[in-house]
Amino acid sequence: MKTYELSYIVSPEITSEEAQAKAKELESAILAKEGTVLKQSAPVAKTLSYPVGKRASGFFGILEFQIEAEKLPELQDMLSKDGKIVRHMLIIKQAANFKKERRVRTKPELKIEIQSEKPVEIEIEKKEKPAEEEPSSAKASEAKPKVELKDIEEELDQILGK
């Protein structure tokens, strides 16, 4: 047997006691068709979001039950022919499907082990620019004679007057 949920709206033109009696009548109709009632909420007066059959309010009730699928059309005929029930919706209630936990890819850890205790030397080669690309100012500086430190010190002594 499948589990069903019946949501219904009873006309607001009746009293709350008559709405309770209508809920009991639905429950007894299910039991008469060899069904079992699992949950029942008493009809509550509610204002509807939009008018249903020119009615802006009604008594809203929910009934959860189990019944054989062959006997379900008889119950739906009874609901549709009843003038006090303005609107009804019958759905099959199924167990919630649980999602499997997502697997997350993890990157493997990178481990580096050094085998020897000797330091490793890395040589970096420096590329030289070709001679034809050198600027003309570099060539001019090479043409000047080199000045010795001794000559610079003598010039400074003369300037400072020592």
ZAMARGU-4260 file (C-alpha; in steps of 0.2 Angstrom, whole numbers, plus 5000, padded with zeros to 4 digits):
<rodrens>
0) 5000/5000/5000 | 5006/5017/4996 | 5005/5032/5007 | 4994/5047/5001 | 4991/5065/5007
5) 4974/5073/5004 | 4974/5092/5006 | 4956/5099/5005 | 4947/5116/5007 | 4929/5115/5015
10) 4917/5129/5011 | 4917/5144/5023 | 4898/5144/5023 | 4898/5131/5036 | 4903/5132/5054
15) 4919/5125/5062 | 4909/5111/5070 | 4902/5105/5053 | 4920/5106/5046 | 4926/5095/5060
20) 4912/5083/5055 | 4917/5083/5037 | 4935/5078/5042 | 4928/5064/5052 | 4917/5059/5037
25) 4932/5058/5026 | 4942/5048/5039 | 4927/5035/5040 | 4926/5034/5021 | 4945/5029/5021
30) 4942/5016/5035 | 4927/5009/5026 | 4938/5006/5010 | 4950/4996/5021 | 4963/5010/5022
35) 4972/5017/5037 | 4974/5035/5043 | 4991/5040/5048 | 4989/5058/5052 | 4975/5070/5052
40) 4975/5089/5056 | 4959/5097/5060 | 4952/5109/5047 | 4957/5127/5051 | 4949/5143/5045
45) 4961/5152/5033 | 4961/5166/5021 | 4965/5160/5004 | 4979/5168/4993 | 4967/5169/4978
50) 4948/5166/4977 | 4943/5148/4974 | 4925/5146/4967 | 4921/5165/4972 | 4926/5161/4990
55) 4941/5171/4998 | 4942/5160/5014 | 4939/5142/5019 | 4943/5128/5031 | 4959/5120/5026
60) 4963/5102/5032 | 4976/5088/5028 | 4974/5070/5030 | 4988/5057/5028 | 4983/5039/5025
65) 4987/5022/5016 | 4975/5013/5004 | 4975/5001/4990 | 4977/5009/4973 | 4962/5001/4966
70) 4950/5009/4979 | 4957/5027/4976 | 4946/5031/4961 | 4931/5028/4972 | 4937/5040/4985
75) 4941/5054/4972 | 4923/5052/4965 | 4916/5055/4983 | 4927/5070/4985 | 4923/5078/4968
80) 4904/5075/4971 | 4904/5082/4988 | 4897/5100/4987 | 4905/5106/5004 | 4923/5102/4998
85) 4928/5117/4987 | 4945/5110/4982 | 4955/5095/4985 | 4972/5088/4980 | 4978/5070/4982
90) 4996/5066/4981 | 5007/5051/4983 | 5019/5053/4997 | 5036/5046/4995 | 5050/5044/5007
95) 5063/5057/5005 | 5078/5052/4995 | 5095/5055/5003 | 5109/5061/4993 | 5125/5052/4993
100) 5139/5062/5000 | 5150/5070/4987 | 5167/5064/4985 | 5180/5077/4985 | 5197/5075/4975
105) 5212/5078/4986 | 5229/5082/4979 | 5242/5070/4985 | 5255/5078/4996 | 5272/5081/4988
110) 5286/5074/4999 | 5304/5077/4994 | 5318/5067/5003 | 5336/5073/5002 | 5348/5058/5000
115) 5365/5066/5003 | 5370/5079/5016 | 5382/5088/5004 | 5376/5105/4998 | 5371/5106/4980
120) 5378/5120/4969 | 5368/5127/4955 | 5377/5137/4941 | 5367/5150/4932 | 5375/5155/4916
125) 5374/5174/4912 | 5371/5178/4894 | 5381/5192/4886 | 5373/5204/4874 | 5380/5204/4857
130) 5393/5218/4853 | 5383/5226/4839 | 5369/5230/4851 | 5379/5240/4864 | 5375/5259/4864
135) 5388/5272/4858 | 5391/5279/4876 | 5398/5262/4882 | 5411/5263/4868 | 5416/5281/4873
140) 5419/5275/4891 | 5430/5262/4886 | 5441/5274/4876 | 5445/5284/4891 | 5461/5280/4901
145) 5459/5272/4918 | 5462/5283/4933 | 5472/5276/4948 | 5467/5279/4966 | 5484/5286/4970
150) 5481/5300/4956 | 5464/5304/4963 | 5471/5306/4981 | 5485/5318/4975 | 5472/5329/4965
155) 5462/5330/4981 | 5476/5336/4992 | 5481/5349/4979 | 5463/5356/4979 | 5461/5356/4998
160) 5478/5364/5000 | 5487/5352/5010
</rodrens>
